[in-house]
């Protein structure tokens, strides 16, 4: 081993190592591919995102490290092993598949990629039910969960070529549905964790499974939205902390902290249901079974959407919203122009004023007798008789 490899890291290198641990897994992959010489378009295609999003995430990663050029990014990525910065994009092969004998060259040819329309139809037919059940754990309402999943499928239909090229199209639809379910513009529990919180009473659990499911959902809605999403992904779906971090775009340490905080909150709220100790062995498995039972019992068999109707809705909805916004803008502009031109609303609803002359003529009354059927007029000292 050369002396260069055994030399202790310099203080600058130790500082850079600390900064590299702040990167999210996606940012680490982007930085590793950028340091390897790939351009933004190639990185976006490899990670299943748009070039604009890839460029934004790459700039954020470089700002965290304080680097500006590709050479500085190469020097930064050399401090960590390649497996730490660029984990494989595809899941590892099973041991049985690794031990299988090599197939002939003719059978090893890659299968043709499915058509985007076939991938979308499969999503609507096979993934819709479990997506609604998973989203129900975040919202607590079947109709809202179904609406969020339909909106996610409509968005996938508009980008079906991009979504069908991903390794896991269902994960893209699930992430979109979860974002819609936890939108800050809709009610659904606290948006973030607060340092100062009043102690809440425990939630009572009944003897029946239905009352227990309601108690679990009530405890879930007490959780902050980031913690609730991380808990559902980790304990409900069985994703690892690294996979949760990739989906919610956070660091692995932050994802693990959210899961631990959510488990502790559930242990305080419903200890009779999930257990009083979140560190006990089997706590996660028991919580996963409870989450699955509550979701399946509430949404046993939601009606699958028709792919054609979802595609049409996905195309019409953005156009209708844009058109309505345009018409509202035109109406407001016309009202402003009309007001500035002197034709404001007060001009249309102002009552007509009576036209009575101050000094009337001889036949109108003030300077002589009133005319037959006419107004007597006004009498004034300023009028000549």
NORRARA-V433249 format. One record per helix or strand of 2 or more residues. SS is the DSSP state (a for helix, b for strand). FROM is the first residue (numbers start at 1). TO is the last residue. If there is no record, write none. Layout:
# NORRARA-V433249
ss->(SS;SS)
from->(FROM;FROM)
to->(TO;TO)
This chain:
# NORRARA-V433249
ss->(a;a;a;a;a;a;a;a;a;a;a;a;a;a;a;a;a;a;a;a)
from->(3;11;25;40;51;70;82;95;116;142;160;169;209;225;241;252;271;283;307;345)
to->(6;20;35;47;65;77;85;99;139;158;164;181;222;236;248;269;274;298;340;349)
